[in-house]
Amino acid sequence: MLSKIALVEAAVAIGSATAASLSCSADLPFSCSNTTAVQDLCCFNYPGGDILLTQFWDTDPSTGPSDSWTIHGLWPDNCDGTYEQYCDMNRQYTNITAILKAKAPCTLKTMQTYWKDYEGDDESFWEHEFGKHGTCISTLNPECYADYQATDEVADYFNQAVSLFKTLPTYDWLAAAGIVPSATQTYTLAAIQAALTAHHGHNVVIRCSSGVLNELWYHYHVQGPVYQGTYQAVDPVGSGSTCPSTGIKYLPKYTTTTTTTASTATTTTTKTTTTSTTIPTGTPGALSGKGYVYVSPDGFMISTGNWYRAGGTPATYTAAANSDGQTFTLKTSKGPCQVLSSGDASLSCASGNTASSFGYDGTYLTYGGSATFYAAAAPTGQDKGTVYTTAQAVSLQMYWVAI
């Protein structure tokens, strides 16, 4: 897939600075290659001179196209493999989408397909990546811009990450070597490394979780600023591969588990594939503890309080009983869950919310005594659906599975 999305746009001397470009000496060394100190850290990346483009292969839940890896981030590691993080707390932006709509709309469009959060909260993921890593790239500091406008460096960071990603069609490189996603086939670490090195020119950090391939780190040194410099692939330093030498699983995305039943009549036989769902029941009243919130007819609730149907694992919700013993509050990793009283009465889980009270009728979650929630439409693909407590075109119920 990635090779089809305008690789011609992605020459390795990449980047489109949003502010006036710096004039840097052509004699500067590549980062991590200097033998004497370089004073101009607007033209030389230091201390984070080992630049990584990291990619995800998410299957639980699945994210991005089924035939492409997705972006994790652009990271400035130190030359010895250590790294800085959150280098400027004054630039922890919370409006990345809005910034890119104004400054880099084409980059944003690509990110909406290829830079995905596994819980469906892309904005928070992008905020995290820039806040933790982007603020530690010396050549993106605001003082390095001749005519700096607020958040110019944000657009340059994401422009550069996307441009570099387009030069690394991991899925295609692996597929060309016969390494394709499979529920049954396994691969060796040596075979995966050889397929990637043949194109990248240097070793790649190959990472697994419980023997399942899920992440790659490509390393570079850069001559000049990150956003307009020349990139040179290098061997990794620091953390190494976490995969076993053999038996590596490379699972396909968007697979579903089905059960097959056969019914036989006197003269005909039919075979039907169905997915069986059992909704648990319990004692009406207040819920407590941790659990998943599933949706009937299908899907589940993610950490932002949205409905998601593309498969994978739901977010963990924490229920806390109220003093009345009949109602309870919910929260996720994003914050308390609230039915917003102003506007459209939609459900939101976010920091700063005031938790709403919910009920449980023995089968479904309730709000205001009703077990019916609503959506304007059932979400499709990677979309996340807003859930309402006021009537909309689609009705749904939510049920609790304790964990």
N, C-alpha and C positions, 0 to 999 in steps of 0.2 A: 504493500500500500504506500509506504513512505516514498519509495522511488517514483511514485506517480504524482507526487504533490510538489512539482516544480523544484526538483533538486538543482536545476539550473540557476535558481535564485540564490543558492547557498554556497558560494565560493568560500574557501576557508579564511580568506582575508575578509572577514564578515563585518556586519554591523552597519546600522544607520543611526548616527548620533542625532539626537533631537535638538541639541544645542550646537553652537559653533564648534567644529572639530578642533582638537588640539594640534599644534605643530610640534611633533616629537622627532628627535634625531633618528635618522635611519641607521645610525651606528650603535644604537642601544642594544644590549644583549637580550636574549630571551630570558624570561623570568626563571629563577632558580638556576641560571647558568652564569651569573656574574662572578667575577673573581675579586672585584672591589665593590665597595658600597656605592649604590646609585642613590643620589639625593632626590631626584625628581620623581616622587611617587604618584604623580599624575600621568606619567609616561611609562612607569615601571611598576608592575604589580608586586607589592611587598607589604606584609609578610606572606600574604596568601598568593603565592606565585604558581602553585600547582593547581591548575584549573580543571575541575571535573565536570563532565556532562553525564548525569546519572539518569538511568531509564528504569521504568517499572514494567513488569509483565504481571498484571493483577488478574487473578481468576476467582478470588473468594473475598468480596464480590468482584465480578469482572468490570473492567473499565476500558474505555476507548475502543477503537476498531478491533475486530477479531483477527485482523492480519497486520497489526502494527503494535509495537511497543509504545509506551507513553513516557512523557517527561517526568522525572522526579525533580531535578533542579540543576542549577549551575553553581558549583561550590568552589570557593577559593581556599584550598588546603595549604598549609605551610609546606615548605620544601622538604621537611623531614617526616611528613605524613600526619602531623598534628594539625589542629585547626582552631581558629578563633570563631566566636559566634556572638550574635546580637551586639555588634560593635557600635551601634548608634541608636540609643533608645528614643531619640527624638525623631527618628525616621522609621518608626514601626507603623507603617501606613495601614489603614483599614478600608481603603477604597480603591483597590487595585483595578477592579473592573472599570470604574469610572475614569481613572487615570488613562487606562489603555484605550477606552472608547474615544477619548479626546486626542491622544498622542500617537497611538499605534493600533488602529482598528483592525488592520489585516493580521497583525500578530495576535490580537485578542481572538479573532475568528479561528485561527489555527489552534490556539490554546483550548478553546471550547470543545475541540475534538481530541486533541493529543496531550493535554496537560490536565488530567482528571484526578479528582479526589475519590478514594474508594468509598467514602461515606456520602458522596454526592455534594459536598460543600467545597466547590472549587475555589471560591473567593477566599475562604479561610486558609486553604492550602497555599494559594499564591501569596497571601499575606505572610504566612509563616516562612516560605522560602526566601522572599526578599528580606524580611526582618532579620532572619537568622544568618543568611549567607550573603545576600546582596549588599548589606551595610558593611561587610568586611572586605569588599573589593576596593583597594585604595584608589584605583583609577576611575571609580564611580563616585568619589566624594564630591559634593557640590562645588567646592572651591576649585575643582579641576576644569570647570566649564567657563569659557570666556564670557558667555551671555546666559548665565544660568537662570532658568525659570523653574519654579518649584516642581519637583517630581520628574524632571528630565531624566535623572538617573534611573528611575523606575522603568520608564519606557526602554532605555538602552539595555538594562539588565534582561528584560523579557524578550526584546528583539534579538539579543545575542543568543540567549538560550534556545529560542525557537530556530534561529538560523543554523546554529551548530547541530541541533537535533536533526535537521533536514539532511545533513551530510552523513548521517549514521543510520541507514535503513536496516536495523538489526534483524528484523523478521526476514527480510529478503536475503540477507547474507547467510543466515542460518538455513533457510529453506534451500538455497542453492547448494548447500553441502548435505542435503538430505535430512536436516534436523528440523522437524516440523512438530507442532503441538499434537499430542496423542494421549489418550487416556490409558494406553497400555504400553507403548514403546518407552524405553529408557535410553539415556545417552551417557557417554563418558565425559568427564571434565576436559580431557585432552582433545576430544573431537570438537567440543564447543569452542574451546580456546583457539584451536587451529582455524576454524571457520571464521572467527572474528578477527584474528590476527592477520589473516590473509588479506583483509580489506583495510583494517585500521593501521596496520604496519607495526603495531606493538601489542603487548599483552593487555588484556582487559580484566578488571576485577569482576569475577562471576560469583554471584551470591544466590544462596538458596535458603529456604525456610523448610526445615524437616525434609530435606532432600528434593524439594520442589523448586525449580528455577524461577526466580522472581525479580532479579535486579542485576543491572550491569553498570559499571563505572568506567568511563573512558577518560583518560588523563591527557592533559596538554600543558605545554609551556607556551607563553604568549610574548611576542615582541610588540611592545606598544600597549596602549589602553585596551582593556577587555573588549570594548565595543567597536574598535576600529583597528585592532591589531592583527598580526599574522599568527596563526595557530600552528603549533608543531606537536604532533602526537608523540607521546613518550611512554615508557614503561611505568607501571604504578609504583608508588611508595606508600608506606603506611598500611592500613588494613588490607588484608588479602582476601582471596576467595573463601567462601564459606560452604562450598558444595562438596559432597563426597567425590571420590575419584571415579566411581562407577554408579550406575543405577539412578542417575538424575532424571527426575520427571519434568517434562515440559508440557504442562496441561493445557488443553484448549480452553478458550474463553466461552462464556455463555452456554455451557452445557446444563441440561436439566436431568434430574433423576425421575424416571417414569416407571410405573408398574404395568405389566401387560396381563390382561385377562382374556380368556377365550370362552365363548359361549357356543354350545353345540345344539342345534335343533335336529329333528329327524332327518331332514334332507339337506340342510345347509349348515355351514360353519362360518362364523364371523370372528374376526380378531380385532380387538379395540385396544388402543393405548390410552390409558387414563392416568391422571395424577391424583393420588388419594390424600386428602387432608382431613385430619381429625382435630376438631376444635375442643380443647380441654374445658372442663367445667369445674366449678368450685363453689365455695360458700359465698353468697352475696355479702358485700361489705367492703371494708378498706383492704387494699392490697399493700404489701410491704416487701422490701427486698429488691433484688435485681431480676430483670427479666427482659424478654424480647416482646415487642408489640407487632403482631402480625395483622394483616388486613384481609378481610373477606370482601370480595371474591379472591384476590391474590395479591402477593407482594408483602411488604413490611414497611415499618417506619424507620427512617434514618435519624441521625442525631440532631438534625435541624428541625425535626417535627414534620418532615415531608414524607409523602408516600412514594415508594420506589419499587419498581417491578422487574428490573433487569437481572435479578438473581444475586447470589452471594449471601452474606451474613448480615442480619439486622444489627442496628446499634443496640448497645446495652442501656436500658432505662432503669432508673432507681425509683421505686415507689416508697413513699413515707406516709404512714397513717396520720390523719389529723386527730385532734383530741375528741371529735365526736364519734370516733370509732366506725364511721360509715363511709367517709370520704378520704381521699388521699391526694398527695401531690406527686408530680413526676418531674424528673430531671435527667439530662444526658450529659455527656462530656462538654456540650456546648453551653449548658446552663439550664435554669428552670424552664419548664414548659408552661406556656400561658396562652389562653384563648384571648386574643387581643380585643379589648373592649371598644377601641376606636376603629372605625372603618368597617372592614369586612368580616369580623369575627373569625379570623383565621388562626390556626394553631401555629405557635412558634416556640422553639426551644433555643434560648440564647442567653448570654450573660446580660445582666441588667433587667431581665424579666421578673415579674412578680408571679410566683407559681399559682396557677389556677387549681381548683379542687375538682377531682374526678370521682366517679363511682364505678362499681362493678356489680352487675346484676346476676352473677353466677356463670355467665357465658361471655358477655361483651363488656368493654369499657363504656362508661356513660358520661355525659356532661349535661348538667341541668336536668337530669332524670331521663334523658334520651340516649339510646344506644346507637342512633343513626348519626353518622357524620357524612360529609359531602365533599365532592371535588367538581371543578368545572368540567374536567375530562379525565379519563384514566391516562396516567403518564405512559409514554412509549419510549423505547430505547433507553438512553441515559438521562432522560428528563426526570425531574423530581416534581411530584404533584403537591400543590397546596391543599391542605385539608381545612375544611370549614365546619362550623357548627350551624350555619344557616343554609337554607335550601339552595342546592345547585343542581346541575344536570345529572350528576352521578352520585348515587348513595353508596355508602360502605359501612362496614362495622370493623371494630378493632378488638382483638382478643390478646390475652396475656399468656405468655409461656415462661414460667419461672426458670431461672438458671442458677 
